[in-house]
Amino acid sequence: MEKIFLIAFNIILVSAAFYLFSKRSLLSYVSGGKWWLTWLSIGVICLMDELTSIFYAPSEAWRSLGFAAIIFIPLTSIFIRYLTTRMVEIAEILDAHNLKGGGVYNFSYLVLGPVISFVAVASIFIVYVLTAAISAVSAVENASSYLNMAPTVKIGLEIGIIWLVAILNISGIHNNARVTFIIFLFTMVVFLNLIVASFFNFSALNWDTISQSAITTFSTTTNHGFFNGFFYLVAGLSSCILAYSGVESVLQTATLVESWRAIAKSYLFLSLSVGIITPLVTVLVLSTPGIDFSAHQTDLIVHYANFSFGPVFAVFVIIVASLTLLMAINTAFVAGSELIERVSHRYNFNWIIKPNRLASLYRVHIGSAIFFSLVVIFTQGKQHSLAHMYAIGLLASFMIQLMSLLIYRYAKGTKEVLSYNVSRTGTFFLFIFITSSFIYLSYHRPEGFFLWFATTIAFLLIGIYGTKRRAPELREVKRGETPMDLIFYIAESDEKNVHIHFKRPFDTPQEKTYDRAVFITFYSPRQPIPDRSGESHFRIPFKRANIHHNTLAILELLQYELPDKNITVHFGWPTSSWFDRISIGVMVFQLLHLPKMFPKINFKIENFKMH
């Protein structure tokens, strides 16, 4: 009966795979004269990156937590799903500011500024470095599951794989979405067979292991006080976060999709695919009696397939492991080169991204391969060392994203981006949890922290140099007007009554203008300068100081230079949600102090009906 069911199941799977492969416009389409990838295409590319962690994350979680990993990996899947809602929000914000792609780097650049954004660059680059290193190590460990290789031979093979992928990229050979989709279909067939066949072998002993793990985890969390329970959850999440590495890749691919809504669908697809497959396979494997987990920490899934279903099926799992892990190495090369290219374009480090005759960024690829190889040598190809370092880089990237989102939403509210926004309270608690996990892992795994710290310092030094001499903000600053331009414009008129209107870049005109009306818009040099609506509209860049301090500087200049003018300053009435008004309460509180600070200037907070 079992064989008949599996045969029928595989016929259905293969038929579905052929049907999906034959569908046109499933992976890409043309719109507005441009070629775009679909949400499924992006989802599949990132799924293949995220799914590779199944070959090393469960064993690393077991190494740290024991059988509690059976509970924590599914809990981490739910946590990651909640986290991806914030990534969708970031995608929409970047879309609204015409900053597609770049992920956490572009968002931190928008919110935190050019120098601090290099911390994000370092964190992302570390993630790519360790993706390549741990994927190479895991590929060799899984492929050599039946072979007794010396450690030096394994390290040589791991470095050889890295340079093989580097040569392919230097030669301009890349895999496309269709090739990735074929490998995805084959991978899904193998994993679904593994899951279904495992359920046929499921016994009371599996249930005993799962229930005992749940009871132990629950009692440890609840019976030792709130803080001990919280730190136990932090330790558990920190040890399992690696199972969902690659989830941040979707944001990086935003340049390939038409809108942020495709990013939202891709994240939903990931949560319903790898978000279920990874915890399900983990539970099935770790609850299986008779497996010596300590002896098979580097090839656990292959050993489980051989232990439960024989060597033939184990060979299929080895093929899947090799293909997906090699693709992960390639993704690290491609994504890393795109990140370096984006930064180099912004700061005119053109010598780094000089292409060869095959249009490949060969210098970036060679540098990446050297860095990847050095990490493998430094860790001596030890999977557990790489796993801890990888998790720290991943958590640092998440931490920067959430911190930037909190700052952005606090400063801007939801007035600017209305279609998709989530609870800021939830974002704050996510930030606390991720930060706690980062601190926990940094304390217990200092080698990972120091790798991240050293890389961050190196990138910060580059960032400080680049932002002082090569920053694109310098060009945007020159395009705007200066406070003295404003003074000269007002002084040229004989009109005694002058009305100064402070406007946001996205506000539409709705004032009843009278007398001498002047409009001031502060803009960030990190964004394109807003259009000028007329000669009375002054766009003034703000750099290091915030909008409030720039406003004070303008008012002091007006009061000092134009004492004979009757100046009235107009601020817009807050019209966003009540929660947003609470968020901008600090700014409103500061505005209330202006009449005392500038007694010779009139102040109004008002709103006019839309025309």
C-alpha positions as CSV (number, residue, x, y, z in Angstrom):
1,M,0.0,0.0,0.0
2,E,2.8,2.4,0.9
3,K,4.6,1.7,-2.4
4,I,1.4,2.2,-4.4
5,F,0.7,5.5,-2.7
6,L,4.3,6.8,-3.2
7,I,4.2,5.8,-6.9
8,A,0.9,7.7,-7.4
9,F,2.2,10.6,-5.4
10,N,5.3,10.9,-7.6
11,I,3.3,10.7,-10.8
12,I,1.2,13.6,-9.6
13,L,4.3,15.5,-8.5
14,V,6.1,15.0,-11.8
15,S,3.0,15.9,-13.8
16,A,2.6,19.1,-11.8
17,A,6.2,19.9,-12.3
18,F,6.0,19.5,-16.1
19,Y,2.8,21.6,-16.2
20,L,4.3,24.4,-14.2
21,F,7.5,24.4,-16.3
22,S,5.4,24.6,-19.6
23,K,3.5,27.7,-18.3
24,R,4.4,30.9,-20.0
25,S,4.6,34.2,-18.1
26,L,4.9,32.2,-14.9
27,L,8.4,33.5,-14.2
28,S,8.6,36.7,-16.1
29,Y,6.6,39.2,-18.2
30,V,6.8,42.5,-20.1
31,S,5.1,45.6,-18.8
32,G,5.6,49.2,-19.8
33,G,8.4,48.3,-22.2
34,K,10.4,46.6,-19.4
35,W,11.0,43.0,-18.5
36,W,10.0,42.0,-15.0
37,L,10.3,38.8,-12.9
38,T,7.1,37.6,-11.2
39,W,6.7,37.1,-7.5
40,L,7.0,33.4,-8.0
41,S,10.3,33.7,-9.8
42,I,11.7,35.9,-7.0
43,G,10.2,33.5,-4.4
44,V,11.9,30.5,-6.0
45,I,15.3,32.2,-6.3
46,C,15.2,33.1,-2.6
47,L,13.7,29.8,-1.6
48,M,16.6,28.0,-3.1
49,D,18.9,30.2,-1.1
50,E,16.9,29.8,2.2
51,L,16.4,26.0,1.7
52,T,20.1,25.3,1.8
53,S,20.2,25.9,5.5
54,I,18.2,22.7,6.0
55,F,21.5,20.8,5.4
56,Y,23.3,22.4,8.4
57,A,20.8,24.4,10.6
58,P,19.0,21.5,12.3
59,S,22.2,19.8,13.4
60,E,23.6,23.1,14.6
61,A,20.4,23.8,16.5
62,W,20.6,20.3,18.1
63,R,24.3,21.0,19.0
64,S,23.2,24.1,21.0
65,L,19.8,23.1,22.3
66,G,19.5,19.3,22.2
67,F,16.0,18.1,21.5
68,A,14.5,21.5,22.3
69,A,15.4,22.3,18.7
70,I,12.3,20.3,17.7
71,I,10.2,23.1,19.3
72,F,12.4,26.1,18.6
73,I,12.8,25.7,14.9
74,P,9.0,25.8,14.2
75,L,8.8,28.8,16.7
76,T,11.5,30.6,14.8
77,S,9.6,30.0,11.5
78,I,6.6,31.8,13.0
79,F,8.9,34.6,14.3
80,I,10.5,35.0,10.8
81,R,7.1,35.2,9.2
82,Y,6.3,38.1,11.5
83,L,9.6,39.7,10.8
84,T,9.0,39.6,7.0
85,T,6.0,41.8,7.4
86,R,8.5,44.6,8.3
87,M,10.6,43.8,5.3
88,V,7.5,44.2,3.1
89,E,6.9,47.6,4.7
90,I,10.5,48.5,4.0
91,A,10.0,47.5,0.3
92,E,7.0,49.8,0.0
93,I,8.9,52.7,1.6
94,L,11.9,52.2,-0.8
95,D,9.4,52.1,-3.7
96,A,7.8,55.3,-2.6
97,H,11.3,57.0,-2.6
98,N,12.3,55.4,-5.9
99,L,15.1,53.5,-4.2
100,K,14.3,50.0,-5.5
101,G,16.7,47.3,-4.6
102,G,19.6,47.5,-2.2
103,G,17.5,46.2,0.7
104,V,18.8,47.1,4.1
105,Y,21.7,49.1,2.6
106,N,19.4,51.5,0.7
107,F,17.0,51.8,3.6
108,S,19.7,52.5,6.2
109,Y,21.2,55.0,3.7
110,L,17.8,56.7,3.5
111,V,17.2,56.8,7.3
112,L,20.6,56.8,9.0
113,G,22.7,58.6,6.5
114,P,25.7,57.6,4.3
115,V,28.3,56.9,7.0
116,I,26.2,54.7,9.2
117,S,24.8,52.9,6.2
118,F,28.2,51.3,5.8
119,V,27.5,49.3,8.9
120,A,24.7,47.8,7.0
121,V,27.0,47.2,4.0
122,A,29.4,45.3,6.3
123,S,26.6,43.2,7.9
124,I,25.2,42.2,4.5
125,F,28.6,41.5,3.1
126,I,29.5,39.3,6.1
127,V,26.2,37.4,5.4
128,Y,27.2,36.8,1.8
129,V,30.8,35.7,2.8
130,L,29.5,33.2,5.3
131,T,26.8,32.0,3.0
132,A,29.5,31.0,0.5
133,A,31.8,29.6,3.1
134,I,29.3,27.5,5.0
135,S,27.6,26.3,1.7
136,A,31.0,25.1,0.4
137,V,31.7,23.3,3.6
138,S,28.3,21.8,3.8
139,A,28.4,20.7,0.1
140,V,31.6,18.8,0.7
141,E,30.5,17.3,4.0
142,N,27.2,16.0,2.5
143,A,28.8,14.8,-0.8
144,S,31.5,12.9,1.1
145,S,29.0,11.3,3.5
146,Y,30.1,7.8,2.4
147,L,33.8,8.7,2.0
148,N,36.5,9.0,4.7
149,M,38.3,12.1,3.7
150,A,41.1,13.8,5.5
151,P,40.3,17.4,6.9
152,T,43.0,19.0,4.6
153,V,41.5,17.3,1.5
154,K,38.0,18.6,2.5
155,I,39.3,22.2,2.9
156,G,41.1,21.9,-0.4
157,L,37.8,20.8,-2.1
158,E,35.8,23.6,-0.3
159,I,38.2,26.3,-1.6
160,G,38.2,24.6,-5.0
161,I,34.4,24.8,-5.2
162,I,34.5,28.5,-4.2
163,W,37.0,29.3,-7.0
164,L,35.1,27.2,-9.5
165,V,32.0,29.3,-9.0
166,A,34.2,32.5,-9.1
167,I,35.6,31.4,-12.5
168,L,32.1,30.8,-13.8
169,N,31.1,34.3,-12.7
170,I,34.2,35.9,-14.1
171,S,33.5,34.1,-17.4
172,G,30.1,35.7,-17.5
173,I,28.2,32.4,-17.0
174,H,25.1,32.9,-14.8
175,N,22.2,30.7,-14.0
176,N,18.8,32.2,-15.0
177,A,15.4,32.0,-13.4
178,R,14.3,29.1,-15.6
179,V,17.3,27.0,-14.7
180,T,16.7,27.8,-11.0
181,F,13.0,26.8,-11.5
182,I,14.0,23.4,-12.9
183,I,16.3,22.7,-9.9
184,F,13.5,24.0,-7.6
185,L,11.0,21.5,-9.0
186,F,13.5,18.6,-8.6
187,T,14.3,19.7,-5.1
188,M,10.6,19.9,-4.2
189,V,10.0,16.4,-5.5
190,V,12.8,15.0,-3.4
191,F,11.9,16.8,-0.2
192,L,8.2,16.0,-0.5
193,N,9.0,12.3,-1.0
194,L,11.2,12.6,2.1
195,I,8.4,14.1,4.1
196,V,5.7,11.7,2.9
197,A,7.9,8.6,3.3
198,S,8.8,9.8,6.8
199,F,5.2,9.9,7.9
200,F,4.9,6.2,7.0
201,N,7.7,5.5,9.4
202,F,6.3,7.7,12.1
203,S,5.9,5.9,15.4
204,A,4.9,6.3,19.0
205,L,8.6,6.9,19.8
206,N,8.6,10.0,17.5
207,W,5.6,11.3,19.4
208,D,7.3,10.6,22.7
209,T,10.4,12.6,21.7
210,I,8.3,15.5,20.4
211,S,6.0,15.7,23.5
212,Q,8.9,15.4,25.9
213,S,10.7,18.3,24.0
214,A,7.6,20.4,24.2
215,I,7.1,19.8,27.9
216,T,10.7,20.5,28.7
217,T,10.8,23.7,26.7
218,F,7.5,25.0,28.1
219,S,8.5,24.3,31.7
220,T,12.0,25.9,31.3
221,T,10.3,29.0,29.8
222,T,7.6,29.4,32.4
223,N,8.9,28.0,35.7
224,H,12.0,30.1,36.3
225,G,10.6,33.7,36.2
226,F,10.0,36.1,33.3
227,F,13.7,37.2,32.7
228,N,15.0,33.6,32.7
229,G,12.2,32.6,30.4
230,F,12.9,35.5,28.1
231,F,16.6,34.7,27.9
232,Y,15.9,31.1,27.3
233,L,13.7,32.1,24.3
234,V,16.5,34.4,23.1
235,A,19.0,31.6,23.3
236,G,16.6,29.3,21.5
237,L,15.9,31.8,18.7
238,S,19.6,32.7,18.4
239,S,20.4,29.0,17.9
240,C,17.8,28.5,15.2
241,I,17.8,31.7,13.3
242,L,20.2,30.2,10.8
243,A,17.5,27.8,9.6
244,Y,15.9,30.8,7.8
245,S,19.0,32.5,6.4
246,G,18.3,34.0,3.0
247,V,15.0,35.5,3.9
248,E,16.5,39.0,3.6
249,S,17.4,38.2,-0.1
250,V,13.9,39.1,-1.3
251,L,14.5,42.8,-0.5
252,Q,17.7,42.8,-2.5
253,T,15.9,41.7,-5.7
254,A,13.4,44.5,-5.7
255,T,14.9,46.0,-8.8
256,L,13.7,42.9,-10.7
257,V,10.0,43.3,-9.9
258,E,7.5,45.9,-10.9
259,S,6.3,46.9,-7.5
260,W,6.6,46.1,-3.8
261,R,3.5,44.0,-3.9
262,A,5.5,41.3,-5.7
263,I,7.8,41.3,-2.7
264,A,4.9,40.8,-0.4
265,K,3.6,37.8,-2.4
266,S,7.1,36.4,-2.5
267,Y,7.4,36.5,1.3
268,L,4.0,34.9,1.6
269,F,5.2,32.1,-0.7
270,L,8.3,31.6,1.3
271,S,6.3,31.3,4.6
272,L,4.0,28.7,3.0
273,S,6.9,26.7,1.5
274,V,10.2,26.7,3.2
275,G,8.5,28.1,6.3
276,I,6.7,24.8,6.6
277,I,9.2,22.4,5.0
278,T,12.2,23.3,7.2
279,P,10.5,22.9,10.6
280,L,8.6,19.8,9.3
281,V,11.8,18.0,8.1
282,T,13.6,19.1,11.3
283,V,10.9,17.6,13.6
284,L,10.8,14.4,11.5
285,V,14.6,14.0,11.6
286,L,15.3,15.0,15.2
287,S,12.5,12.9,16.6
288,T,13.7,9.7,14.8
289,P,15.0,7.1,17.3
290,G,18.3,5.3,16.7
291,I,20.2,8.1,15.0
292,D,23.6,9.2,16.5
293,F,23.2,12.9,16.1
294,S,26.6,13.8,17.5
295,A,28.3,11.6,14.9
296,H,26.4,13.1,12.0
297,Q,26.3,16.8,12.7
298,T,27.7,17.7,9.2
299,D,25.6,15.3,7.1
300,L,22.5,14.8,9.2
301,I,19.9,15.0,6.4
302,V,21.8,12.6,4.1
303,H,22.4,10.2,7.0
304,Y,18.7,10.3,7.9
305,A,17.7,9.5,4.3
306,N,20.2,6.6,4.2
307,F,19.1,5.4,7.7
308,S,15.4,5.5,7.0
309,F,15.1,4.8,3.2
310,G,18.4,3.3,2.0
311,P,21.4,4.5,0.0
312,V,19.5,5.1,-3.3
313,F,17.3,7.8,-1.8
314,A,20.3,9.1,0.1
315,V,22.0,9.7,-3.3
316,F,19.1,11.8,-4.5
317,V,19.4,13.9,-1.3
318,I,23.1,14.3,-1.9
319,I,22.4,15.5,-5.4
320,V,19.9,18.0,-4.1
321,A,22.3,19.2,-1.4
322,S,25.1,19.7,-3.9
323,L,22.9,21.6,-6.4
324,T,21.3,23.9,-3.9
325,L,24.5,24.6,-1.9
326,L,26.4,25.4,-5.1
327,M,23.5,27.7,-6.1
328,A,23.8,29.4,-2.7
329,I,27.6,30.0,-3.3
330,N,26.7,31.5,-6.7
331,T,24.0,33.7,-5.1
332,A,26.6,35.0,-2.6
333,F,28.9,35.9,-5.5
334,V,26.2,37.6,-7.5
335,A,24.5,39.4,-4.6
336,G,27.9,40.5,-3.2
337,S,29.0,41.9,-6.5
338,E,25.7,43.8,-6.9
339,L,26.1,45.3,-3.4
340,I,29.7,46.4,-4.1
341,E,28.6,47.7,-7.5
342,R,25.8,49.8,-5.9
343,V,28.1,51.3,-3.3
344,S,30.9,51.9,-5.9
345,H,28.5,53.7,-8.3
346,R,27.2,55.9,-5.5
347,Y,30.7,57.0,-4.4
348,N,32.6,56.7,-7.8
349,F,34.9,53.9,-6.8
350,N,34.9,53.0,-10.5
351,W,38.2,51.1,-10.5
352,I,36.6,48.4,-8.4
353,I,33.8,47.7,-10.8
354,K,35.7,47.8,-14.0
355,P,34.3,45.0,-16.1
356,N,36.2,42.6,-18.3
357,R,35.4,42.0,-22.0
358,L,32.7,39.5,-20.8
359,A,31.0,42.3,-18.8
360,S,31.8,40.6,-15.5
361,L,32.9,42.5,-12.4
362,Y,36.0,40.3,-12.3
363,R,37.9,42.3,-9.6
364,V,34.9,42.1,-7.2
365,H,34.6,38.3,-7.9
366,I,38.3,37.7,-7.3
367,G,38.3,39.7,-4.1
368,S,35.2,37.9,-2.9
369,A,36.7,34.5,-3.7
370,I,39.8,35.4,-1.7
371,F,37.7,36.6,1.3
372,F,35.5,33.4,1.1
373,S,38.6,31.2,1.0
374,L,40.3,33.0,3.9
375,V,37.2,32.5,6.1
376,V,37.2,28.7,5.3
377,I,40.9,28.5,6.2
378,F,40.5,30.6,9.3
379,T,37.7,28.3,10.6
380,Q,39.5,25.2,9.3
381,G,36.3,24.3,7.5
382,K,34.4,23.7,10.8
383,Q,30.7,24.0,10.2
384,H,29.8,25.0,13.7
385,S,32.2,27.9,13.8
386,L,30.9,29.2,10.5
387,A,27.3,28.8,11.7
388,H,27.8,31.0,14.7
389,M,29.6,33.7,12.7
390,Y,26.8,33.5,10.1
391,A,24.1,33.9,12.7
392,I,25.7,37.1,14.1
393,G,25.9,38.7,10.7
394,L,22.3,37.8,10.0
395,L,21.1,39.2,13.3
396,A,23.1,42.4,12.8
397,S,21.4,42.9,9.4
398,F,17.9,42.4,10.9
399,M,18.8,44.7,13.8
400,I,19.7,47.6,11.4
401,Q,16.6,47.1,9.4
402,L,14.3,47.2,12.4
403,M,16.1,50.2,14.0
404,S,15.9,52.1,10.7
405,L,12.2,51.3,10.3
406,L,11.5,52.5,13.9
407,I,13.3,55.8,13.3
408,Y,11.6,56.3,9.9
409,R,8.1,55.6,11.2
410,Y,8.6,57.7,14.3
411,A,9.9,60.6,12.2
412,K,7.5,60.3,9.2
413,G,4.4,58.4,10.5
414,T,2.2,56.8,7.9
415,K,1.3,59.9,6.0
416,E,3.9,59.3,3.3
417,V,3.2,55.6,2.8
418,L,-0.3,54.4,3.5
419,S,-0.9,51.2,1.6
420,Y,1.0,48.9,4.0
421,N,2.1,49.6,7.5
422,V,2.3,47.5,10.6
423,S,2.3,48.0,14.3
424,R,5.2,50.0,15.5
425,T,4.8,48.4,19.0
426,G,5.4,45.0,17.3
427,T,8.4,46.4,15.5
428,F,9.8,47.7,18.7
429,F,9.5,44.3,20.4
430,L,11.0,42.6,17.4
431,F,13.9,45.0,17.6
432,I,14.4,44.2,21.3
433,F,14.3,40.5,20.7
434,I,16.7,40.6,17.7
435,T,19.1,42.9,19.6
436,S,19.0,40.6,22.6
437,S,19.8,37.6,20.3
438,F,22.7,39.5,18.8
439,I,24.2,40.4,22.2
440,Y,23.7,36.8,23.4
441,L,25.5,35.3,20.4
442,S,28.2,37.9,20.4
443,Y,29.0,37.1,24.1
444,H,29.0,33.4,23.6
445,R,30.6,33.3,20.2
446,P,33.2,36.2,20.2
447,E,35.0,35.0,17.0
448,G,31.8,35.7,15.0
449,F,31.4,39.1,16.7
450,F,35.0,40.1,16.0
451,L,34.8,39.1,12.3
452,W,31.6,41.3,12.0
453,F,33.2,44.1,14.0
454,A,36.5,44.1,12.0
455,T,34.6,44.1,8.7
456,T,32.3,46.9,10.0
457,I,35.3,49.1,11.0
458,A,36.9,48.5,7.6
459,F,33.7,49.5,5.7
460,L,33.2,52.5,8.0
461,L,36.7,53.8,7.2
462,I,35.8,53.5,3.5
463,G,32.5,55.2,4.2
464,I,34.0,58.1,6.0
465,Y,36.5,58.7,3.1
466,G,33.8,58.2,0.5
467,T,31.2,60.5,2.0
468,K,33.6,63.3,2.5
469,R,35.0,63.4,-1.0
470,R,32.8,61.4,-3.3
471,A,29.3,61.5,-1.8
472,P,26.4,62.0,-4.3
473,E,24.8,64.2,-1.6
474,L,27.2,66.9,-2.5
475,R,25.7,67.2,-6.0
476,E,22.1,67.3,-4.6
477,V,23.1,70.0,-2.1
478,K,24.4,72.2,-4.9
479,R,21.1,71.9,-6.8
480,G,19.1,73.3,-3.9
481,E,18.7,76.9,-2.7
482,T,20.4,78.5,0.4
483,P,18.9,80.4,3.3
484,M,20.6,83.6,1.9
485,D,18.7,83.1,-1.4
486,L,15.5,83.2,0.7
487,I,16.7,86.4,2.5
488,F,17.6,88.2,-0.8
489,Y,14.2,87.2,-2.4
490,I,12.2,88.7,0.5
491,A,14.4,91.8,0.7
492,E,13.9,92.6,-2.9
493,S,10.2,93.2,-2.3
494,D,8.7,96.4,-0.7
495,E,5.9,94.3,0.8
496,K,5.9,94.6,4.6
497,N,3.8,91.5,5.3
498,V,5.7,88.2,4.5
499,H,4.2,84.8,4.9
500,I,6.6,81.8,5.2
501,H,5.0,78.4,4.6
502,F,7.0,75.3,5.6
503,K,6.0,72.5,3.3
504,R,7.0,68.8,3.1
505,P,8.3,67.5,-0.2
506,F,5.1,65.4,-0.9
507,D,2.6,68.1,0.1
508,T,0.3,69.5,-2.5
509,P,-0.5,73.3,-2.7
510,Q,-3.6,74.2,-0.8
511,E,-2.9,77.6,0.8
512,K,-4.8,80.8,0.2
513,T,-1.7,82.9,-0.5
514,Y,-1.7,86.6,0.1
515,D,0.9,89.4,0.5
516,R,4.4,88.1,-0.1
517,A,4.2,84.3,0.2
518,V,7.3,82.2,0.4
519,F,7.5,78.4,0.5
520,I,10.3,76.4,2.2
521,T,10.9,72.7,1.7
522,F,13.6,70.9,3.6
523,Y,14.8,67.8,1.7
524,S,17.4,65.2,2.4
525,P,20.4,65.2,0.0
526,R,20.1,61.4,0.1
527,Q,16.9,61.6,-1.9
528,P,16.3,63.3,-5.3
529,I,15.6,67.0,-4.9
530,P,11.8,67.8,-5.1
531,D,10.5,69.8,-8.0
532,R,10.5,73.6,-7.6
533,S,7.0,75.0,-8.0
534,G,8.0,78.6,-8.7
535,E,10.5,81.3,-7.8
536,S,9.0,81.7,-4.4
537,H,9.7,78.1,-3.5
538,F,13.0,77.4,-1.8
539,R,14.3,73.9,-1.4
540,I,16.9,73.8,1.4
541,P,18.9,70.7,2.1
542,F,19.4,69.5,5.6
543,K,22.5,67.4,6.4
544,R,23.7,66.6,9.9
545,A,21.1,68.6,11.9
546,N,17.4,67.6,11.9
547,I,14.5,69.5,10.5
548,H,13.8,71.3,13.8
549,H,17.3,72.7,14.1
550,N,17.3,73.8,10.5
551,T,13.9,75.5,11.1
552,L,15.4,77.4,14.1
553,A,18.4,78.4,11.9
554,I,16.1,79.9,9.3
555,L,14.0,81.7,11.8
556,E,17.0,83.2,13.5
557,L,18.3,84.4,10.2
558,L,14.9,86.0,9.2
559,Q,14.6,87.8,12.6
560,Y,18.2,89.1,12.3
561,E,18.3,90.1,8.7
562,L,14.7,91.4,8.2
563,P,13.7,93.2,11.4
564,D,11.5,95.6,9.4
565,K,9.3,92.9,7.9
566,N,6.1,91.6,9.5
567,I,6.8,87.9,9.2
568,T,4.2,85.2,9.7
569,V,5.3,81.6,9.8
570,H,2.8,78.9,8.8
571,F,3.0,75.2,9.7
572,G,0.6,72.6,8.4
573,W,-2.0,71.0,10.6
574,P,-1.3,67.3,11.4
575,T,-3.9,65.3,9.4
576,S,-2.6,61.7,9.7
577,S,-3.7,59.1,12.2
578,W,-3.9,59.6,16.0
579,F,-1.0,57.3,16.4
580,D,1.1,59.3,14.0
581,R,0.2,62.5,15.9
582,I,1.5,60.9,19.0
583,S,4.6,59.9,17.2
584,I,5.3,63.5,16.0
585,G,4.3,64.8,19.5
586,V,7.9,65.8,20.2
587,M,8.0,68.0,17.1
588,V,4.7,69.6,17.9
589,F,5.9,70.2,21.5
590,Q,9.0,72.0,20.0
591,L,6.9,74.1,17.7
592,L,4.9,75.4,20.8
593,H,8.1,77.0,22.1
594,L,8.8,79.0,19.0
595,P,6.7,82.1,19.9
596,K,8.8,82.6,23.1
597,M,12.0,82.1,21.2
598,F,11.1,84.5,18.4
599,P,8.7,87.1,19.8
600,K,9.0,89.3,16.7
601,I,7.6,86.6,14.4
602,N,3.9,85.5,14.1
603,F,3.2,81.8,14.1
604,K,0.2,79.8,12.7
605,I,-0.7,76.1,12.5
606,E,-3.4,75.8,10.0
607,N,-5.0,73.7,7.3
608,F,-7.0,74.7,4.2
609,K,-9.5,72.7,2.2
610,M,-8.2,70.9,-0.9
611,H,-8.9,72.7,-4.2
